[in-house]
Amino acid sequence: MARHSRLRVLAVSSGGGHWVQLCRCLAAFEGCEVTCVTVRRAYASDVTFPLHVVRDATRWSPFGVGLLGLQMLWILLRERPGIVFTTGAAPGLVALVLGRLVGARTIWLDSVANAEEVSMSGRLARRWADLWLTQWPALAGPDGPEYAGAVF
């Protein structure tokens, strides 16, 4: 099959639990051309897909977020995904915003760790996500994220 004949998915997450959840969701994209983006090169052994590594950043490091944004924009322009899927946090939010701006459909899956309220990144993602998901039924609502199950 030709390289561009399948749907291209950019799957993005920060480290730790965000990465674990992202990996557990990758089977949903079977038949797609998946590329992963995360913050640790060591995670390459967890996936069979191409992997880009970006810097991690927080809201307290505006310079770091700027550099992350440049890295993510380069990846998006190079990969040209039809879908950006993320489990958060900062790298996922940056990918979601930039992905939407370059024409990709966007999916945000808030961390299962956020059982009592949607994460700050998740609340910011609402504006940019075509599909905004929570893993807790109690957090879903008409103006809130949708619940479609959980990844444990």
C-alpha positions as a Markdown table, in Angstrom:
| # | Residue | x | y | z |
|---|---|---|---|---|
| 1 | Met | 0.0 | 0.0 | 0.0 |
| 2 | Ala | 1.3 | 3.5 | -0.8 |
| 3 | Arg | 2.6 | 5.6 | 2.0 |
| 4 | His | -0.2 | 8.2 | 1.8 |
| 5 | Ser | -3.1 | 6.0 | 1.0 |
| 6 | Arg | -3.9 | 5.3 | 4.7 |
| 7 | Leu | -5.1 | 7.8 | 7.3 |
| 8 | Arg | -2.1 | 9.4 | 9.1 |
| 9 | Val | -2.3 | 9.7 | 12.8 |
| 10 | Leu | 0.0 | 11.6 | 15.1 |
| 11 | Ala | -0.2 | 10.2 | 18.6 |
| 12 | Val | 1.2 | 12.5 | 21.2 |
| 13 | Ser | 1.8 | 12.4 | 25.0 |
| 14 | Ser | 4.1 | 13.5 | 27.7 |
| 15 | Gly | 5.8 | 10.9 | 29.9 |
| 16 | Gly | 4.7 | 8.5 | 32.6 |
| 17 | Gly | 1.0 | 7.6 | 32.8 |
| 18 | His | 0.1 | 9.8 | 29.8 |
| 19 | Trp | 2.5 | 7.6 | 27.7 |
| 20 | Val | 1.2 | 4.4 | 29.1 |
| 21 | Gln | -2.4 | 5.4 | 28.3 |
| 22 | Leu | -1.4 | 6.5 | 24.8 |
| 23 | Cys | 0.2 | 3.1 | 24.2 |
| 24 | Arg | -3.0 | 1.3 | 25.3 |
| 25 | Cys | -5.0 | 3.3 | 22.8 |
| 26 | Leu | -2.9 | 2.7 | 19.8 |
| 27 | Ala | -4.7 | -0.5 | 18.8 |
| 28 | Ala | -7.7 | 1.8 | 18.0 |
| 29 | Phe | -5.7 | 3.1 | 15.0 |
| 30 | Glu | -5.0 | -0.3 | 13.4 |
| 31 | Gly | -4.8 | 0.1 | 9.7 |
| 32 | Cys | -3.7 | 3.7 | 10.0 |
| 33 | Glu | -0.2 | 5.1 | 9.5 |
| 34 | Val | 0.7 | 6.1 | 13.1 |
| 35 | Thr | 3.6 | 8.2 | 14.2 |
| 36 | Cys | 4.2 | 8.8 | 17.9 |
| 37 | Val | 5.6 | 11.9 | 19.7 |
| 38 | Thr | 6.7 | 11.9 | 23.3 |
| 39 | Val | 9.4 | 13.3 | 25.6 |
| 40 | Arg | 11.7 | 10.3 | 26.2 |
| 41 | Arg | 13.7 | 8.4 | 23.6 |
| 42 | Ala | 13.6 | 5.3 | 25.8 |
| 43 | Tyr | 9.9 | 5.0 | 25.0 |
| 44 | Ala | 10.8 | 3.9 | 21.4 |
| 45 | Ser | 11.0 | 0.3 | 22.7 |
| 46 | Asp | 7.3 | 0.5 | 23.7 |
| 47 | Val | 6.0 | 0.9 | 20.1 |
| 48 | Thr | 6.6 | -0.4 | 16.6 |
| 49 | Phe | 5.8 | 3.0 | 15.1 |
| 50 | Pro | 8.1 | 5.8 | 14.1 |
| 51 | Leu | 8.8 | 8.0 | 17.2 |
| 52 | His | 9.8 | 11.7 | 17.5 |
| 53 | Val | 11.1 | 13.0 | 20.8 |
| 54 | Val | 10.3 | 16.6 | 21.9 |
| 55 | Arg | 11.2 | 18.6 | 24.9 |
| 56 | Asp | 8.9 | 18.5 | 27.9 |
| 57 | Ala | 7.6 | 21.8 | 29.1 |
| 58 | Thr | 5.2 | 23.3 | 31.7 |
| 59 | Arg | 3.2 | 26.5 | 32.0 |
| 60 | Trp | 6.0 | 27.8 | 34.2 |
| 61 | Ser | 8.6 | 27.7 | 31.4 |
| 62 | Pro | 7.3 | 29.9 | 28.5 |
| 63 | Phe | 10.6 | 29.6 | 26.7 |
| 64 | Gly | 10.4 | 25.8 | 26.9 |
| 65 | Val | 6.8 | 25.9 | 25.6 |
| 66 | Gly | 8.0 | 28.0 | 22.7 |
| 67 | Leu | 10.7 | 25.5 | 21.8 |
| 68 | Leu | 8.3 | 22.7 | 22.2 |
| 69 | Gly | 5.9 | 24.6 | 19.8 |
| 70 | Leu | 8.6 | 24.9 | 17.2 |
| 71 | Gln | 9.5 | 21.2 | 17.4 |
| 72 | Met | 5.9 | 20.2 | 17.2 |
| 73 | Leu | 5.2 | 22.5 | 14.2 |
| 74 | Trp | 8.1 | 21.0 | 12.4 |
| 75 | Ile | 6.8 | 17.4 | 13.1 |
| 76 | Leu | 3.3 | 18.4 | 12.0 |
| 77 | Leu | 4.5 | 19.9 | 8.7 |
| 78 | Arg | 6.7 | 16.9 | 8.0 |
| 79 | Glu | 4.1 | 14.2 | 8.9 |
| 80 | Arg | 0.9 | 15.9 | 7.7 |
| 81 | Pro | -1.4 | 13.9 | 9.9 |
| 82 | Gly | -5.2 | 13.7 | 9.3 |
| 83 | Ile | -5.7 | 13.1 | 13.0 |
| 84 | Val | -3.8 | 14.3 | 16.1 |
| 85 | Phe | -4.6 | 12.1 | 19.1 |
| 86 | Thr | -3.3 | 12.9 | 22.6 |
| 87 | Thr | -3.6 | 11.8 | 26.2 |
| 88 | Gly | -1.9 | 15.1 | 27.3 |
| 89 | Ala | -0.2 | 17.0 | 28.9 |
| 90 | Ala | 1.8 | 20.0 | 27.5 |
| 91 | Pro | 3.2 | 18.3 | 24.4 |
| 92 | Gly | -0.3 | 17.0 | 23.6 |
| 93 | Leu | -2.0 | 20.4 | 24.1 |
| 94 | Val | 0.6 | 22.1 | 21.9 |
| 95 | Ala | 0.1 | 19.3 | 19.2 |
| 96 | Leu | -3.7 | 19.7 | 19.5 |
| 97 | Val | -3.6 | 23.5 | 18.9 |
| 98 | Leu | -1.1 | 23.4 | 16.1 |
| 99 | Gly | -2.6 | 20.3 | 14.6 |
| 100 | Arg | -6.0 | 22.0 | 14.4 |
| 101 | Leu | -4.4 | 25.1 | 12.8 |
| 102 | Val | -2.8 | 23.0 | 10.1 |
| 103 | Gly | -6.1 | 21.2 | 9.3 |
| 104 | Ala | -5.9 | 18.0 | 11.2 |
| 105 | Arg | -8.9 | 16.6 | 13.2 |
| 106 | Thr | -8.1 | 16.5 | 16.9 |
| 107 | Ile | -8.9 | 14.1 | 19.7 |
| 108 | Trp | -8.1 | 14.8 | 23.4 |
| 109 | Leu | -8.4 | 11.9 | 25.9 |
| 110 | Asp | -8.0 | 13.3 | 29.5 |
| 111 | Ser | -5.9 | 11.3 | 31.9 |
| 112 | Val | -7.6 | 8.6 | 33.9 |
| 113 | Ala | -5.8 | 10.1 | 36.9 |
| 114 | Asn | -8.2 | 13.1 | 36.7 |
| 115 | Ala | -11.1 | 11.4 | 38.5 |
| 116 | Glu | -12.6 | 14.5 | 40.2 |
| 117 | Glu | -12.1 | 17.2 | 37.6 |
| 118 | Val | -10.8 | 17.6 | 34.1 |
| 119 | Ser | -7.1 | 18.5 | 34.0 |
| 120 | Met | -6.0 | 22.1 | 33.3 |
| 121 | Ser | -4.6 | 21.0 | 29.9 |
| 122 | Gly | -7.9 | 19.2 | 29.3 |
| 123 | Arg | -9.9 | 22.3 | 30.0 |
| 124 | Leu | -7.7 | 24.3 | 27.6 |
| 125 | Ala | -8.0 | 21.5 | 25.0 |
| 126 | Arg | -11.7 | 21.8 | 24.9 |
| 127 | Arg | -11.5 | 24.7 | 22.4 |
| 128 | Trp | -9.2 | 22.9 | 20.1 |
| 129 | Ala | -10.5 | 19.3 | 20.2 |
| 130 | Asp | -12.9 | 18.0 | 17.7 |
| 131 | Leu | -13.5 | 15.1 | 20.1 |
| 132 | Trp | -13.0 | 15.9 | 23.8 |
| 133 | Leu | -13.1 | 12.8 | 26.0 |
| 134 | Thr | -12.9 | 12.0 | 29.7 |
| 135 | Gln | -12.4 | 8.5 | 31.2 |
| 136 | Trp | -14.8 | 9.1 | 34.1 |
| 137 | Pro | -18.6 | 9.1 | 33.6 |
| 138 | Ala | -19.2 | 11.6 | 36.4 |
| 139 | Leu | -17.1 | 14.2 | 34.5 |
| 140 | Ala | -19.1 | 13.9 | 31.3 |
| 141 | Gly | -21.9 | 16.3 | 30.5 |
| 142 | Pro | -23.6 | 18.4 | 27.9 |
| 143 | Asp | -20.9 | 21.2 | 28.2 |
| 144 | Gly | -18.2 | 18.9 | 29.4 |
| 145 | Pro | -16.2 | 16.2 | 27.8 |
| 146 | Glu | -17.8 | 13.0 | 26.4 |
| 147 | Tyr | -17.4 | 9.6 | 28.2 |
| 148 | Ala | -16.8 | 6.6 | 25.9 |
| 149 | Gly | -15.0 | 4.3 | 28.3 |
| 150 | Ala | -11.7 | 4.2 | 30.1 |
| 151 | Val | -8.2 | 2.9 | 29.5 |
| 152 | Phe | -6.7 | 1.3 | 32.6 |
